[in-house]
Amino acid sequence: MLYFEIKKFLGSKSLNNKRFILFLENLFEKSIYNFTKEDLEKLKKYIEKYIDLFKSKPPDYPIEYLTKKTYFFGYKFFINENVLIPRRETENLVEEAIKVFQKNFHAFKKLNVLDLCCGSGCIGISFYNYIKNKIKYKGNIKLFFSDISLKALKITKLNLKFHKMDAFLTLQDKLKAFKSCKFHLILSNPPYIETNSPFISKEVKYEPQIALFASLDFLKTLSKEVFYRLKENGVYIFECAPYQIRSLKSFLNSLYKKVEIYFDYNQLPRGFICYK
Ligand SMILES: C[S@@+](CC[C@H](N)C(=O)[O-])C[C@H]1O[C@@H](n2cnc3c(N)ncnc32)[C@H](O)[C@@H]1O
């Protein structure tokens, strides 16, 4: 019933209703079918408040940037235009990290973990949340986040506060600032789209260029810098594009003891697990 009332109300507002409903659902964090009578008054106020912003943006502008939040690995994250909107395939990286943790590190009393090129911090925060709250790991995890963008690190900080976590944040290019610190696990979704790639999708056009574009050489340099910042038997897990797998594999094999490829939800090769 309420749904029809809302539809009627929106009908008089001359906008893309389907998109606006999606926007409202994301804002309220529930399906429009589950809106209660109490929500309605709030909803009308929200609509008055957000309608101009909504109309001022192009029809393909990401809803997540409008509501400034999204979900990743079942957890809520705040975002804005200074960070990448976390992707589904990056959830596969977190799954791999959890598997590696269970196989290699669960008996460790202390663990240093770095989310490199952290953006919103979604990888490190999800990993930590999962192993502390779902697996109930009792050891001590020192969590590090680093990014070249100060604006991105501000969002990481906001998300850490929201998830009630403590961590070390470092503003740096790749791993340049870490001189002595070494890690058991380094997780990264670095920028990896090559500017001449035929696979650049339209959805990236509102996202920060620095979060998206990099050369294959950048990925190689990063893998090398990571190697020297890993402890003995440390593990580096990173995401790349499926078409980069072949070119990276032999390079990684020349550096690491063992290199495995992992796959995403679409069964596409999506990244590497590299063992030092
Ligand atoms: C693809 S985004 C990933 C963000 C987040 N980890 C995620 O998965 O949603 C890549 C991030 O790398 C950062 N970045 C780009 N170049 C970098 C560099 N040279 N050193 C460190 N971070 C860099 C960007 O600022 C951006 O936040």
The ligand as an SDF file (V2000), in Angstrom:
LIG
                    3D

 27 29  0  0  0  0  0  0  0  0999 V2000
   41.4760    0.2700   -7.4620 C   0  0  0  0  0  0  0  0  0  0  0  0
   41.5410    1.4150   -6.0960 S   0  0  0  0  0  0  0  0  0  0  0  0
   41.2310    0.2600   -4.7950 C   0  0  0  0  0  0  0  0  0  0  0  0
   40.6000    0.8450   -3.5740 C   0  0  0  0  0  0  0  0  0  0  0  0
   40.1310   -0.2120   -2.5620 C   0  0  0  0  0  0  0  0  0  0  0  0
   41.2310   -1.0290   -2.1140 N   0  0  0  0  0  0  0  0  0  0  0  0
   39.0430   -1.0740   -3.1780 C   0  0  0  0  0  0  0  0  0  0  0  0
   39.3250   -2.2500   -3.4980 O   0  0  0  0  0  0  0  0  0  0  0  0
   37.9140   -0.6020   -3.3660 O   0  0  0  0  0  0  0  0  0  0  0  0
   43.2730    1.7350   -6.0480 C   0  0  0  0  0  0  0  0  0  0  0  0
   43.7620    2.6780   -4.9370 C   0  0  0  0  0  0  0  0  0  0  0  0
   45.1880    2.7890   -5.1270 O   0  0  0  0  0  0  0  0  0  0  0  0
   45.6080    4.1050   -4.8440 C   0  0  0  0  0  0  0  0  0  0  0  0
   46.8650    4.3390   -5.5610 N   0  0  0  0  0  0  0  0  0  0  0  0
   47.0540    4.6710   -6.8520 C   0  0  0  0  0  0  0  0  0  0  0  0
   48.3660    4.7810   -7.1440 N   0  0  0  0  0  0  0  0  0  0  0  0
   49.0300    4.4870   -5.9930 C   0  0  0  0  0  0  0  0  0  0  0  0
   50.4050    4.4280   -5.6510 C   0  0  0  0  0  0  0  0  0  0  0  0
   51.3680    4.6950   -6.5370 N   0  0  0  0  0  0  0  0  0  0  0  0
   50.7520    4.1110   -4.3890 N   0  0  0  0  0  0  0  0  0  0  0  0
   49.7730    3.8470   -3.4580 C   0  0  0  0  0  0  0  0  0  0  0  0
   48.4600    3.8910   -3.7270 N   0  0  0  0  0  0  0  0  0  0  0  0
   48.0910    4.1990   -4.9850 C   0  0  0  0  0  0  0  0  0  0  0  0
   44.4390    4.9680   -5.2940 C   0  0  0  0  0  0  0  0  0  0  0  0
   44.4480    6.2130   -4.6490 O   0  0  0  0  0  0  0  0  0  0  0  0
   43.2350    4.0790   -4.9540 C   0  0  0  0  0  0  0  0  0  0  0  0
   42.7110    4.4190   -3.6950 O   0  0  0  0  0  0  0  0  0  0  0  0
  1  2  1  0
  2  3  1  0
  2 10  1  0
  3  4  1  0
  4  5  1  0
  5  6  1  0
  5  7  1  0
  7  8  2  0
  7  9  1  0
 10 11  1  0
 11 12  1  0
 11 26  1  0
 12 13  1  0
 13 14  1  0
 13 24  1  0
 14 15  1  0
 14 23  1  0
 15 16  2  0
 16 17  1  0
 17 18  1  0
 17 23  2  0
 18 19  1  0
 18 20  2  0
 20 21  1  0
 21 22  2  0
 22 23  1  0
 24 25  1  0
 24 26  1  0
 26 27  1  0
M  CHG  2   2   1   9  -1
M  END
$$$$
